[in-house]
Amino acid sequence: MADETAAEKYLRHRTAFRSQVTSEFLARGPHTNLIFAAATELVASLTFFLTNRDMRKVNNGLYISGLLTSFCRSHFVAGDLLLQGELIDAATILRKQMELVSRLKELRSGVQAADLVDRTPNVRHLRKDVARLYGEYSSIAHSANPRTLQLLGLVEKDGCTYTPLYPVFDENLRAGLNHFVLVSLEFALWTMSFYRSELSAYDPTYDETVFRTLCEQSIAEFPRS
């Protein structure tokens, strides 16, 4: 392309490769599209309930509402990155989401927000199947081990092995989707419990339906051994 800058060339190619990864990702699993749809719908529905709601009368309410909103924003970014093959970036955000849910649990344990300032959330509050992922995701986020950079993909061609500049589909993306679901469910369980306890206007009917759908689709896609 005439007068195309290097940045423009990169973005043009990245768009094409991301689209290719998305198509292959959705084709690999019969429930993948439904899982993404249910996970994003659940988090969005739970967060919309807070819209224009005064949380000052709830203990730690303003902090909690900020955390719930932050989770929702990051949730959609992580989902987009995962679906487009940007696994390391998605994993970095998922690690942040794990810490966020941990902080929510700390706030409901009777601790005041002022006592948690500048303290990293303790992930021991997470369910075991989520907490055990935290160390691995920290390693990914910190680039602490060259092995984690293999999540960018490896290409072997003409006797050479190299890291592709643009995303390619890798089976690790499906593991990432499974973890994305686990964190989403952890968030939803906490949030629905919080709403039932503190906000009498909350009707959980719709969210519980979406929650069950997400569980059913995930079990079908990732059966436990």
Helices and strands as residue ranges (DSSP letters): H 6-28, H 32-48, H 61-83, H 87-107, G 113-116, G 123-125, H 128-142, G 146-152, E 155-157, E 160-162, H 172-198, H 205-221
